[in-house]
Amino acid sequence: MSRLGKKSVALPKGVTVTVTGRSVKIKGPKGECAMPLTDGIDVSAAADAVTVSRASEARPVRAMHGTTRANIAAAVVGVADGYTRTLEIEGVGYSAAAQGPGKLVLKIGFNADRVMLAPAGVTVATPKNTIINIQGVDKQKVGQFAAEVRAVRPPEPYQGKGIRYAGERIIRKVGKAVGGKA
């Protein structure tokens, strides 16, 4: 039996879980999430906890037991508190500006500005022109959009310029030695 799958997911105040047919709907103060259930996985919701069980010991069902429980736990945290990824921009003249909740304009050394549109349910804010905050209810969407923004100009190892996650440590390389032979 899956150790993680056996644990029940505690529901904080204000979060409700509804199981209808083969889908689970989770509502909270920040928003709502819905996810389909795999065949052979059963979810039961009580007032304060959600439990996930499996109907058989088939390999695909066993594989999805813990995964389903983890996805439900992530959705509960998302609708209760939300997820945030913070990116930092390093480099002279590099900046970002949020135009509305879902549009991000990056000025990062290309000949034209890069405009990125956030997926539905994800908001973008720039408290400073070198800090990007990506927020949303869905952990996967927030992480995926943050990865796409970072991929536009990943940090390079020689000068450290580019877009990085907050707190990410870039391993620096030593450049070529300058000078002649003695």
C-alpha positions, 0 to 999 in steps of 0.5 A: 500500500502506498504510504503517501496514498494512505494519509488523509488530506486535512481540509483547512477552514473555508475549503470544501471538496465535492466528489461527483462521478469521476472528478473532484472539485475543490473550492476555497477562498482563493478560487477553485480547482477540478481534477479528473480521477483515474479508473480504480481510484476512489476519493471520499470527502468528509467535513475535515479530511479527504481520503484516497483509496484504490479498488485493485492492486493493478500496477497502473492503479498502484502508481496513481494512488499516491499521485492522486493524493498528492495532487489533491493535497496540492489543490487544497493548498492552492485554493486555501493559500495560493502558490507564488513563484518569484523570479529575479532579473539580473543584468544592466538594462534588463527589466520587466513590466506587468501590463494587467494581471496576465501580460508580462513585457520583458526587456532583456537585451533582445532587439524587441521586447518579449511579451508573454501572456499568462495562462488562465488563473495565473496573475503576474505582478512586478513590484520592482522592475527586476522582480516578477511575482507569478501567483495562482491556484494551480501549482502546475500552471504557476510553475510552468509559466515561471519556467517559460519566463525563465527560459526566455533568458536563462542565467549565463554562468560567466556574468550571471545575467539573465532571469533566475528563480529567487534564491537560485544559486548560479554556479559561476565560471571563470572567463578566459585569462587576459594577458600575454606570455612572459 
